[in-house]
Amino acid sequence: MKILGIEHIGVAVHSIDERAAFWEYVLKINRTATETVADQGVSTAIFDTGKGKIELLEAIDSDSPIAKYIAKRGPGIHHICLEVDDISSAIKELTENGISVINETPSVGVEGYFITFIHPRSTGGVLVLVELAQKQKP
Amino acid sequence: MKILGIEHIGVAVHSIDERAAFWEYVLKINRTATETVADQGVSTAIFDTGKGKIELLEAIDSDSPIAKYIAKRGPGIHHICLEVDDISSAIKELTENGISVINETPSVGVEGYFITFIHPRSTGGVLVLVELAQKQKP
């Protein structure tokens, strides 16, 4: 498995409209995308530092993982996403080493990345959620 | 203020010894430093993806911010650190815009970076802790 870098940090928020100004106008990080991932029940806004992105996550469905997270813990840093060169081989290598992943077949996330999440029991706790993502080839 | 990228993500852990293997041997991210920051009461281990670092933080003092964080919430992603070109001008710009910082005079953090933290009331909550860091000139 080859980690290429921190792709993004996911931050759970009550409202993207309320929180976007801090990242865009106070920190002056370029807002590059706004996207809904219907099967995850979230709306996202992406701010690209040029070296890793900040992804704000707002629930659009009260049953979504982000809605449940905020209901339990409040808004906060939700996950770390690491870019990998090949997600299928990364999942194979992890599972062969006894590390559980949540999506054994990669799912499609924001910006078309192929993604999975490593099960928190393998990362040291529910609040150390690690996503792996592979960029789709053009 | 110019943000140069995600410098690192800080992860609060009970024990670096217990958690380092996941980052170093499972994810195969290069461990580049191990450092104690006495005035913060923490020991740190740094894993450099080449595009952003993961910094594990273990309390060495039961009164330290990391000890209190873990006692209250358990281990988890603790903060996002963004690299800036000039921390003094960043602090000046933030305070002029009504954004509070925790260290109005930059403190010296891990790897000699000049750092401050943005007050959580300006970032959307205590669990969205944002550090700014400027690399020391050689």
Contacts between the chains, C-beta under 8 A, distances in Angstrom:
chain1	res1	chain2	res2	distance
A	1	B	27	7.0
A	1	B	28	6.0
A	2	B	28	7.5
A	3	B	27	5.7
A	3	B	28	6.8
A	3	B	29	5.5
A	3	B	49	5.3
A	4	B	49	7.4
A	4	B	50	7.5
A	4	B	51	6.7
A	5	B	49	4.7
A	5	B	50	5.8
A	5	B	51	2.5
A	5	B	52	5.8
A	6	B	6	5.4
A	6	B	9	6.8
A	6	B	49	5.9
A	6	B	51	5.9
A	6	B	52	3.3
A	9	B	6	6.8
A	9	B	9	6.3
A	9	B	77	8.0
A	9	B	80	5.5
A	11	B	124	7.9
A	11	B	128	6.0
A	13	B	124	6.1
A	18	B	124	7.7
A	19	B	124	5.0
A	22	B	122	6.9
A	22	B	123	6.3
A	22	B	124	6.8
A	26	B	94	7.1
A	26	B	97	6.4
A	26	B	99	6.0
A	26	B	122	7.7
A	27	B	1	6.9
A	27	B	3	5.7
A	27	B	82	7.1
A	28	B	1	6.0
A	28	B	2	7.5
A	28	B	3	6.8
A	29	B	3	5.5
A	49	B	3	5.2
A	49	B	4	7.3
A	49	B	5	4.7
A	49	B	6	5.9
A	49	B	82	6.7
A	50	B	4	7.5
A	50	B	5	5.8
A	51	B	4	6.7
A	51	B	5	2.5
A	51	B	6	5.9
A	51	B	51	5.9
A	51	B	52	6.6
A	51	B	83	7.8
A	52	B	5	5.8
A	52	B	6	3.3
A	52	B	51	6.6
A	52	B	52	4.9
A	54	B	80	7.4
A	73	B	127	6.9
A	74	B	125	5.8
A	74	B	126	8.0
A	74	B	127	6.3
A	75	B	124	5.6
A	75	B	125	4.6
A	75	B	127	6.7
A	75	B	128	6.5
A	76	B	125	6.1
A	76	B	126	7.8
A	76	B	127	2.7
A	76	B	128	5.8
A	77	B	9	8.0
A	77	B	77	4.6
A	77	B	78	8.0
A	77	B	79	7.6
A	77	B	80	6.4
A	77	B	127	6.2
A	77	B	128	6.1
A	77	B	129	7.8
A	78	B	77	8.0
A	79	B	77	7.6
A	80	B	9	5.5
A	80	B	54	7.4
A	80	B	77	6.4
A	82	B	27	7.1
A	82	B	49	6.7
A	83	B	51	7.8
A	94	B	26	7.1
A	97	B	26	6.4
A	99	B	26	6.0
A	122	B	22	7.0
A	122	B	26	7.7
A	123	B	22	6.3
A	124	B	11	7.9
A	124	B	13	6.1
A	124	B	18	7.7
A	124	B	19	5.0
A	124	B	22	6.8
A	124	B	75	5.6
A	125	B	74	5.9
A	125	B	75	4.6
A	125	B	76	6.0
A	126	B	76	7.8
A	127	B	73	6.9
A	127	B	74	6.3
A	127	B	75	6.7
A	127	B	76	2.7
A	127	B	77	6.2
A	128	B	11	5.9
A	128	B	75	6.5
A	128	B	76	5.8
A	128	B	77	6.1
A	129	B	77	7.8
